[in-house]
Amino acid sequence: MLIDWPLILTKHPDKRGANLLSFCYIKSMRKEQVTGQASRFDLVYGKPGMAFGSEPEPELANFVKSSRVRGKALDLGCGDGRHALFLAEQGYHVTAVDFSPVAIKKLESISKVRKLNRVLELHYCDARDFKYRNNSFDLVVAVTLFDHLPKKDVRPLIEKVAGSTKKGGVIFAKVHTVKDPGKTNGSDKASELSWAIRHYFEPDELRKLLKKNFDIIKYSEYDDLDKSHGRPHFHNFAIALARQVQHSNLACP
Ligand SMILES: C[S@@+](CC[C@H](N)C(=O)[O-])C[C@H]1O[C@@H](n2cnc3c(N)ncnc32)[C@H](O)[C@@H]1O
């Protein structure tokens, strides 16, 4: 659902050019951005320190470090930027998208301190509304983003992402599965942030969704003990590393 909230436009001017903040909708924003999920994430990112730690996902880090390819990367649902910053340090030009303005502001500050702001382009925007351009990215990262959407929005977003990934480009995706304790309301093993998950993926669901446009390089589902935020808690995740194999006439506007 889109609602009018034009006042937000005056809030984040950035005229210096290097670190670009932009808005996907000039006059309309999704309701989640104003009232719901995004403002709950603003509270998470309003606390000191990086919300999910500063280290990138090990599988992504290993892949990037062992690959010679650099170029343009997209970090969808970037949060305060542990992956965007890592990729920028590794030599990528990174476009980072998140619908929490506090997360984007925090990432902007950290990137300046680490002198990475010139290679980071920041978009305060719902990932579903980002203006995807065909054949743009060599690497796309979506770490716990697809599972934050209603199921009906996942496939269309993956199609857009596939369209904007260059042929030969790679996607790294991570999602919560139905085996995650957060799926059971009130489980004391669950994350305090389980409210954010709107779609728990079925076994093999992520792999099947990606298979249409990508060759799967690595796929796994696994239990995890998470100490990066809140009290220690458990997860069950699916991760996929996959290579774009098609040409660009996909569902990317
Ligand atoms: C669990 S956090 C993960 C953050 C980051 N990927 C990381 O691994 O540290 C999920 C992030 O997705 C963002 N998010 C959720 N739904 C979104 C949407 N529809 N559009 C853009 N960002 C979204 C949240 O604001 C939050 O920053």
The ligand as an SDF file (V2000), in Angstrom:
LIG
                    3D

 27 29  0  0  0  0  0  0  0  0999 V2000
   17.7570   -8.4630    9.7210 C   0  0  0  0  0  0  0  0  0  0  0  0
   18.1770   -6.9230    9.0240 S   0  0  0  0  0  0  0  0  0  0  0  0
   19.6240   -7.3730    8.0870 C   0  0  0  0  0  0  0  0  0  0  0  0
   20.4700   -6.1830    7.7560 C   0  0  0  0  0  0  0  0  0  0  0  0
   21.6960   -6.4920    6.9130 C   0  0  0  0  0  0  0  0  0  0  0  0
   21.3480   -7.1560    5.6620 N   0  0  0  0  0  0  0  0  0  0  0  0
   22.6800   -7.3400    7.6800 C   0  0  0  0  0  0  0  0  0  0  0  0
   22.8450   -8.5200    7.3330 O   0  0  0  0  0  0  0  0  0  0  0  0
   23.2880   -6.8360    8.6380 O   0  0  0  0  0  0  0  0  0  0  0  0
   16.9390   -6.7180    7.7450 C   0  0  0  0  0  0  0  0  0  0  0  0
   17.0480   -5.3630    7.0620 C   0  0  0  0  0  0  0  0  0  0  0  0
   16.1320   -5.3140    5.9850 O   0  0  0  0  0  0  0  0  0  0  0  0
   15.5180   -4.0420    5.9600 C   0  0  0  0  0  0  0  0  0  0  0  0
   14.2420   -4.2170    5.2640 N   0  0  0  0  0  0  0  0  0  0  0  0
   13.2160   -5.0260    5.6010 C   0  0  0  0  0  0  0  0  0  0  0  0
   12.2310   -4.9450    4.7060 N   0  0  0  0  0  0  0  0  0  0  0  0
   12.6570   -4.0610    3.7590 C   0  0  0  0  0  0  0  0  0  0  0  0
   12.0900   -3.5590    2.5620 C   0  0  0  0  0  0  0  0  0  0  0  0
   10.8790   -3.9450    2.1570 N   0  0  0  0  0  0  0  0  0  0  0  0
   12.8140   -2.6770    1.8360 N   0  0  0  0  0  0  0  0  0  0  0  0
   14.0360   -2.2680    2.2460 C   0  0  0  0  0  0  0  0  0  0  0  0
   14.6190   -2.6990    3.3720 N   0  0  0  0  0  0  0  0  0  0  0  0
   13.9510   -3.5880    4.1110 C   0  0  0  0  0  0  0  0  0  0  0  0
   15.4010   -3.6480    7.4200 C   0  0  0  0  0  0  0  0  0  0  0  0
   15.2720   -2.2580    7.6080 O   0  0  0  0  0  0  0  0  0  0  0  0
   16.6940   -4.2000    7.9770 C   0  0  0  0  0  0  0  0  0  0  0  0
   17.7130   -3.2450    7.8900 O   0  0  0  0  0  0  0  0  0  0  0  0
  1  2  1  0
  2  3  1  0
  2 10  1  0
  3  4  1  0
  4  5  1  0
  5  6  1  0
  5  7  1  0
  7  8  2  0
  7  9  1  0
 10 11  1  0
 11 12  1  0
 11 26  1  0
 12 13  1  0
 13 14  1  0
 13 24  1  0
 14 15  1  0
 14 23  1  0
 15 16  2  0
 16 17  1  0
 17 18  1  0
 17 23  2  0
 18 19  1  0
 18 20  2  0
 20 21  1  0
 21 22  2  0
 22 23  1  0
 24 25  1  0
 24 26  1  0
 26 27  1  0
M  CHG  2   2   1   9  -1
M  END
$$$$
